[in-house]
Amino acid sequence: MRISIIAFVCLFAFSCNNKYKEVKNTDSDYHIIPKPSQISMLTGRFLVDADTKIISSEALKNEAELLANMLSLATGHNISFATEGEGNITLKLDNTIDSEEGYQLNVSYNTITIAGKNGRGIFYGIQTLRQLMPASIESKDDSIKELSIPAVSITDSPRFKYRGMHLDVARHFFPKDFVKKYIDLIAMHKMNTFHWHLTEDQGWRIEIKKYPKLTEIGAWRNGTIVGHHPGTENDQKRYGGFYTQEDIKEIVAYAASKHVTVIPEIELPGHSSAAIAAYPYLSCFPEEPTKVTNDMGSEKGKGIQAAGTPKIVQETWGVFDDVYCAGKEETFAFLQDVLDEVIPLFPSEYIHIGGDECPKANWKRCPNCQKRIKEEGLHDEHELQSYFITRIEKYLNTKGKNIIGWDEILEGGLAPNATVMSWRGTKGGIEAAKQKHDVIMTPGHSLYFDHYQVKTNEAKAKEPLAIGGNTTVADVYAYEPMPEELTIDEQQYLLGAQANVWTEYMKTTDYVEYMILPRMSALSEVVWSSKENRNWEDFSARLNTFKNRYDALGVNYAKHTFTEKETVAEVNSKN
């Protein structure tokens, strides 16, 4: 009797697997974003059931547990992972794979194998496997009674090594859980870098223990303008927040588990009003009051100034003359102390130091800055900024870090080891690459996700408030990061691209999601897939499937982009 039961169970399992052996799959089963380098659609489907078992080495424990958890939640079965024995899903390291982030995924009716040179490749293979499953696996409400995965053979690797998303948490602050959610979206799209903009005129968001006033004072503003800059009034509400160093460690570790590198941005020498409000001696003119554009300051802020404290955290948007004093040694001592606390928190090889939009008006009339120019043999204030950036770079280099800066750091001479982030179009990136400096492209015309994402001014009027501009999904998809002006040799300096999310007008996490999706999906394909492998009509069809995943994940997105599609001719005209 016992033998008969065992035989029946084996026969039942065989018949279940055999049932999926000859299943014909459809094109829509393979709607993957970003599009893989090579994909062969096969016959058959792999059934995930109670007997599914994952085998991998201990070195891939993070990835194996991620996959086991994903499949367990999707099916309600307890899918396990082991480092020895037999299983029908195998994760394995393969040094013959050329790309550091490449992978091979093979699915048949009875086995799944994901191979990669390291954990990153395996992780991206898992993200592809995830998209071969129905979007409903993302929902925690219900398990899928019969989850099957279409058979396929995929060989895949990214085009660019830097694939990033930026988030400004200084103009508006976002909680730790949302930052993790943002990282989840980055990882799902096979992007690998989170550029975290932590300091600004309107708020300082990272705890620095040596300088507690940075978060006691600098993290809070006494009001915010209402409406589009310069504003119609001030909301008179205290606003702010910051991340403790423990918060930072937790987020960085979480990102690392998703193979996302976190690059902090500590703005200098401009965009420094919040730090100056906390420590006024950092200004060229500590006794001069902070100016809020068009007298839009809060009543509380005005009261603080009237009572004898001239410096306050900025309450409006824009670019301000009150910047770090380049002539005082105290400024550099402060910044080095700050960086000494930032560096241990972020394993990234890079620290972003800003370098953009630094007015020179105060430097021109500051005796200390003019003395510095004379003593250092500099020609003007632009070279003074280059001195400032180079000095910070040299300090960071001694700590094993390299700098990234916005393309203004080209002005007055580029610091020796700097990487340039080209945002004012592509000219700065081209110039830097020709000087043999690494470049990350992030031009405003295509990759600024604070722009409106509709085609007409009439449509803009129906949209939530944005900074301006017009960057549709098609604009993002049509963007080609590699400029024609670069020679083959110079192309090696272009690391990749990222989208920037400036949050002057994004007060809520819901609105941030709306502004990044589906444009983020378009960018993921631009930086991962080869230029030859990109096709607007094909992408649009896959995106139409992919949006079901947004719905299942419960994220907000710009739904109108799926009804206002641009034609192939319109997209091609953007190239």
N, C-alpha and C positions, 0 to 999 in steps of 0.2 A: 504494500500500500504506500509506504514512504517513498519507494523508488518511483512509483506511478505519479505521485504528487510532484516530485522533482522534475520528472520528465515532462509533465504538463506545463510547469512553470517555464522550463527552458523552451518548450515548443511555443508557448504563448509569447515569450520575449522575442524569439526568432521571427514569429509571424508579424509582430508589431514592427520590428526593424525592417523586415522584408516589405512591409506595406509602404514604407517610405523610400525604398530603393529605386523605384522607377518613376517617382513623381516628377512631372514636368513643371518647371518653374517659369515665371514670367519676368519680363524686364523690370517691372516695378518691385520685384523682390530684391533688386540690387541697386536701389536708389541710395547711394552712399555719398555723403559730403564730408570732407573734400573727396573728389573723384580719385580713385586709386590709379597708380601708374599703369598696371596691367591687371586685367580681370577676365577670367574665363568662367562663364556661367555653365554649370553642370547639371546633370539629372540627379534627382534624389534629394532627400532632406534628412537632417540629423534630428532625432527625437530626444529632447531633454526630459528625462524621467527620474524616478527614484534610484535607478541603477547607475546614473551618470556619476562619474568620478574623475577628478582632475589630478594629474600627476605632473609635478615639476620639481626642480631642485630647490633647496633651501634659499638659494640666492634670489629666487623669484617668488618668495613667499608673499610679498606685498601684492604682486600682480595676481597670484593664484587665489589669494583670499578675496581680492576685489571681484574676480570672476565668480568665485564660489558664492559670494554674497549676492551678486547680481542675479545669478541663476536661481538661487534659493528663494529670493524675494519674488521673482517672476513666476515660479511654479508652485511654491508652497512645499516643495521637497527639500530635504536636508542634503544639499549637494556638498560633498566633502572634498578636501584637497589633501594629498599625501605626497611624501618625497620618495616613496618606493612602492613597489607592487604594480598592479595593472590598473589601467584606467582607459577611458575612451576619449578623454580630452587631454592633450599633452602640450605643455608649455616648455620650450627648450631653447637654450642658448646655441647660437650658430655663428662662429667666427668667420665663416665664408661669406656672410652677408656684408656687402660693402659699406652701406650707410650706417652711421651710428644710431639713426632713428628709424631705419628701415625694418620691414618685417615681411614674413611670408605666412599667409593664412590658407590652409587647406581644409575644406569641409567635405566629407562624404556622408553617405547615409549612416555609417556606423563609427566614424572617428572625426575628431577635430584636432588639428595640429597648428600651433602658432609658434613660429621661430623668429628670433631676433638676435642681434649682436649683443644686446644688453636689455635691461629691464624697460628702457624707454621704448624700444621697438616692440617688445611684447605688449606693453601698455597700449600702444597705438593699434596693434592688431586686435586687442580686446575691444577698443572703441569701434573698430570696423565691424567686429562680430556683433556688437551691441546694435548697430544699425541694420544688421541682417535680420534681427528679431523685430517683432511688431512693436510699435510705439507704446503700446499698452504696458510693456514691461516697466516703463518709467513710473507708472502709477502704483502707489503702495496700497490702494484700496482693495484690489482684487488680484488673485493669482490666476495665471493662465492654465486651464485644464490640460491642454495638449500643446506644448511649445515645441515647434520644430524650426530648424534653420536650413535655408537653401544651400545645396552643395555648390562649392565655388573653389576656384584657385586664384589667389591674389598675391602679386608681388608688388610691393609699394614702398616708397620712400619720399621724403619731402624735397622740394626744389630749393627752399631757403632754410638756413640754420636758425634764423631769428624770426619768430612768428608771434607777434605780441598784441596785447590789449592793455590800454592805459586806463586808469580811473583816478579822477580828481576827487579826493575826499576832504579837501580843504575848503572849497567854496561851500559845499554842503557835505556834511558828515554822514557816513553810513555805518551801521553796526557790524560787529565782527561776523555774525552769521551770514549777512549779505555778502561780505567780502569773500567768504568761503563759497557761497553760491556762485559768485562771479568767477571764481577760480574753477569751479565745476564746469561752467560753460566754456571757459578757455580750454580745459582738458578735453571735453567732449568733441571739440572742433579740431583736435590735434594741434593746437597752438601751445607754445611752450614758455611764454614769458608774460609776467604780470608787472607792468610798470605802475608803481604805487606813488602817486603824487601827494606827498604828506605835509608840505608846508606852503603857505601862501600869505598874501596880504590879509586875507579874511579869516585865517585860522591856522594854528600850529597843532598838528594832530599826533605827534609822537612824544612819549614821555622821555625827558632827558633829566636824569636824577641830579646832575650837578647844577642844573638850571631849572628849578621847580616852577619859576614864574612863567616859563614857556607854556605850561599847561594850566597853571593857576590863572594867568591873565591872557596869554596869547591864544589859548584854545577857545576863547569866548568873545563874541562881539555883542554889542548892546542893541543891535537892530540890523535890519536888512532892507534894502530898497525894494519897493513893490513895483512890478511891471518891468518893462524893458529899460535897459540903461539909457538915460541917467535916472530913470524912475519917476514915479508920480508922487510917492510919499515914502515914509519909513514905517515899517511894521511895528517898531518900538518893542520888539521881543528879543530877549537875551537868547543867543543861539550858539551852540558849539558842541564840543566833545573831543575825546582823544583816545588813543590806544595806549594802554600800559605796555611796558616792555614784555610782560608775560603774554599779553594779547598778541603782540608781534611774533613772539616765538611760536605760539600756537598756530597762527596763520601761516607762517613760513614753513613749519613742519607739515601742516596739512597740504600746502601747495607741493612740497617735495614728494609727498606720497602720490601725487597726481603728475609728477614729472614736470612741474611748472616752477620756473625760477622767478623769484620775486626781486625786482630791482627798485630800491627806494629812491625817491627824488627829494633832495634837500635843496630848495631853491636858493641861489646866490648869483651875483650880488643883488639882483633886483627881486621884486615880489617878496619883500622882507618886512612889511609893515607889522605883522603879528609879532615877530621876534623883537622888533624895535619897540613895540608897545610894552613888551615884558621887560626889556633891558634897553632903555633909551640911549645909553652911551654908544650903542652900535651905530647910531645915526651920525651923519656929519654935523647936524644941528639939533642936539637933544632938547633944546628949549623951545624949538618951533613946534606949534601944534599940528597934529595930523589934520590934513585937509580932506573933507568928504565932499565929493563932486556935487555942485549945484546946491550946496547947503542942505543935503539930504540926510544929514546925520541924525541920530536918535536924540531924544531929549536927555536921556541918561548920559550918553556920550558927551553931549555938550556940557552937561552939569559937571562931569568928571574933569573936563578941560578947564571949565570956569573955576573949579576948586583948586587948580594948580598942578594938575597932571596933564601935560600937553599931548602925550602920545596915547592913542587908542587903536584898537584893532579896526581895520577898515570895514565899512558897512556898505560899500558900493563896489561895483566891478570896474575894471580898467587897469591902467598902468600909472604908477605913482612915482614922483621924484624922490621920495624918502626911501633911500636904499642903504645897504651896508656901506659904511665909510671905508674906502680903500686906503686911506691915509693913516689909519690908527692900527697899531700893533694889537690892541685889545680886540679888534674885530677878528683877526686871524687866530688869536688865542681862543676866542669863543668858538669859532667854527671848527677848529681842530678838536676842542673838547667835545663838541656835539658829535663830530664824526667818530671820535673814539668810542662813543656809546652806540652809535649806529652800526659801525662795522661788525661787531660780534653778533649782531642780531640777524645779519643777512649774509649767507654763504656766497651769494652771487659775486662773480669777479668784478661786477660793475657797481658803481654808485653814480646815479644821475645827479648832476649839480645845477641843472637849469641853465643859467647863462643867457636867458632870453629877456627881451623887453626891459633893459636896464637903462633908464634915462640918465643922461650925464649932467643935467643942470646943476644938481647939488655938488657934484665933483668939481665942476668948473669954478664954483665960488667958495669951495672949501679950502682953507689954508693947508690943512693936513694932506689933502689929496694933491694939491699943487706942489707941495714940498716933495711928496712921493714921486711925482712925475719928473721933477728936476733931479732928484737924487738917483733915480733909476735910469736916467737918460732916455725917458720916453718922449714921444713926439706929441701925444695928445691923450684925451680921455679914452679913446678906443684902445690905444695901447695899454692904458691903465687897466682896462677890463681884461685884456689879454694877460697882463701881469697877475691880476687877481686870480684868474682861472688857472694859469700855469702854476702859481704858487700852491693852490689847493690840490692840483693834480699831482705835483711832486710829493706833497704830504701823503696823499692817498696811495701813490705808488710805493712809498716806503712801508705801507701797511698791506701790500699785496693786492691792491685794488686799482682798477682803471676807471676813468671817468667817461660818461656820456654827457653831452650837452646839446642844447638846441642850436640851430645853425648860426645864431648870432656869435657863437664862440669863434667863428672864422674871422670876425672883425678885429683888426689889430694884430692878427697873427694867431695861428692855431697852436694850442698846447701840444707838446711832442707826441703823446700817446693817446690823444683824445679820439673818441668815437663821436661822429656828428649825427644828430637826429634832424633830418631835413624836413621842416614843416612849412616854410614859406615857399611852397612849390618844390621843384626838384633841383634848382640851380645850386643850392648849397651842398646838396649831396653829391652832385657831379663834380663840383670844385674840390670837395674833400677827397673823393675817390681818386681824382687826378693828382692830388698831393700824397697819395698812398696812405690815406686814413680810412679806417672802417666807417661804414655808413649804414644807417637805418632810415628807410624812407617812410615818411608819415605826412605827405603833403595835404594841406588843408582842403584843396579842391576835391580830393577823393576819399580821404581817410579821417575827416573830422566828423565824428558821430554826434557832435552837438549841433550840427546843421539840420535844417528841415530835411525830411526825406520824401518830399513831394515835388512834382514838376512845375507847378504854376503858383503864382502869387495868390490866385483865388483859392487854391487848395491850402496854401499856408495859413490863410485866415481861419480855417477850420481846425487847424492843428494846435496842440498845446504850445505854449511859448517856448521859443528856441532862440539861440543867439543870432541866427540869420543863415545866409547861405542856402545851398540846395544840393544835397548829395543823396541821390537815390540808390537803391540796391544795384541798379544797372550801372551807375557811375562807379560804384565800388568794384563790381565785377569786371568792368572794362579797364580798370587801372592796371597798367603794366609797370611793375617796380623797377625793371632793369632799363635804364635810359639808353637810347641808341647812341648817345654821344660817347659812351665808354668803350674803350678798346677791350679786346678779350682779356688782356692782362689786368686792366683796371676793374673789370667786372668782379674779380675775386674779393674786392673790398666792400662790395654791397652785401651786407649780412642778411637783409630781409626787410620787412615792413611791419608797421603796427598801426592800429586805429587809436585815436585819442578821444577821450570822453571827458570834456570839460563841463563842470556841473553848475555854472552860474544859475541856470534855469531848471535844473533837475533837483527838485527838493525831496523826491521820494524814490525808494528802490524800484517801485512799480514803473516809474517814468524812465529810470535808467534802462531797465529791461526793454521798454518800448523803443528807446532810441538806439539800442545796440542790435536788436533782432528785427528783421533777418539780415541786416547789413554785416554782422559778424560772420554769418555763415558764408556770405559771398567772399569776404576777405580770407576766410580760412582756405578756400579753394585757390585764391590768387597766390597765396604764399606757400601752399603745399603742392598743388598740381602743376605739371609742366604747362607752358604757354600753349603748346600744341594740343594738349588734352582738355583745354577749356572751350566750352561752347555754350552760348547763352541759352538757346532753346533747351538743350539737354539739361543744363543747370536748373532752369526754371521748372522743368518737370520733376527733377529730384527734390528741389526746394518745396514744391507743393506737397510732396510726401513727407518731407522732413518737418514741416510745420505741425504735423500730428504729434511729433515728439515734444515740441513746445507746449502743446495743449496738455499732453500727458504729464509733463513736468510741472505744469501750473505756472509757467512764466508768461509775462506779458510780452506782446510783440505788435509790430505795426501791421495789422491785418489788411489795411487798405493796399499794401504793396502786392497782394495776391490778386487784386481786381484791377489794378492800374498798371499792368505789365507793359513794359516798353518792347518795341519790336526789335528784331535782329538788326535791321538797318539803323535804328536809333542807337543801339548799343555799339555797333561797329563805328558809327560816326564819332564816338567818344574816344576812340583809340588814336 
